[in-house]
């Protein structure tokens, strides 16, 4: 059984190919999985508590202050590390205005 929920945050960053500081609205979808036959993959209030604590660290901040290269790929990796106590399957970072997403399954790691 899999369970997914989407959360929102806004943050600013700059990248080498786009040097000016600029902001984006992001969506992050967290997908969890359980092979148990219980009533919940994870109780929603437990999931919300953990995910909202991570969101609070990135919402309305300058992402370069917590990661060297704040691309969608590295934001997904960052969330994976922050949420590693949950039974993660994948994390999807969405930029709705660009109709673009990055899907991360935790299998490859990158330098922090």
C-alpha angles and dihedrals in degrees: 000000000000130000127193133184131180124222130184135223139164124218143158130229145153129223132196092253092046106036100179118091109251137163137232140190110233136191120205120197115200116200120194131185136200130186091195120104095228128127094261138035083211124339107261094234090055092048092047093050093054097040095044090053089056092044090053089060093057105028114110095353138116101260093206087071091068103029133033097225112020100199120148087257093055093043088056091050090049092053090048091056092046093049100038092122090067121080092256124191100168144341120214122197112200131195099194095188089060095036086232132135140180117211117200127186099182095247098118124045130206133199113277 
